[in-house]
Amino acid sequence: MRRRQVLSMAGAGLAALIPLRPRAEEVFEITRSEAEWRRLLTPAQFEVLREEATERAFTSPLNDEHREGTFHCAGCDLPLYSSATKYDSGTGWPSFWEPLPNAVATRADWGIFGRRTEVHCRRCGGHLGHVFDDGPKPTGKRYCMNGVALTFRAA
């Protein structure tokens, strides 16, 4: 066997061990067809919000947004995070220690590194990022969001 064959078989075996992410049919207040989403969003926004991609770290201008205001879902304009809960996590993505009430929902996200907790907009279901238990007080949470999935409105 060649090294490439061994690596290919190992990769296939590893993929078989990773559980597929179960997705119940979720119903959101705002639903659109794929074509409608593609018309409304930029290609980068569509890739993140609708296909659960991740933008490259340190590329979002929202990392440097320090004004008072609110971060909204780029898909449906729902207010998600107050600037009062934003902090520099050093990860390269806009991070918050708490969402606004009734703004986001979560679900298990299984991947190559195991289980994470995905965060999505509770109104349109757009993928925003992930939440981790390594954030600052008072919640201890780090809502690590894709900047392209957000828009900012100054107060």
Phi, psi and omega in degrees: 000141175274159181302320180300319179295318179297313180297321179296316179294320179297318179297319179295320178295318178296318179298325179292334181278343182274119181294142175291144181287114179289135179233107173288156176294105180266141179244129181243157180301320180249118177232142179217159175286165177302318180298320178295316178299318181297325178289325185277332187250155171290163177303319180293318178297318179299315182300318181281305186293320187257336182245006174062034175282173176235129177288158178296141178298148176065022179253347184275129174296341179290345174301326183261012179276114184237007179285161175286135180168202185226140176263128185246161173291129179289345180273321186226001177070017176290130174296129185245316186222140172275145176298339179294341180255004179279143176210163179271105182276348183078006183271341182100000177235149175303130184233146183224151178264354179195136174277168172291156180302137176056034182257319184237163173227165181228163174202158178295140181230107182267133179212192184297334180262012179100206184272132171234176177245112179281146176245131176224160177294128183288343183269319182244353179080006181297134178291127181252322183161217182222158176244139182232160182264035181236029182268181183278170173292153013269349186264335185075010182256150172234103174276100185264104190253150171283122181300326181293342178275356184239154166235156182243137174238118178291148180288000000 
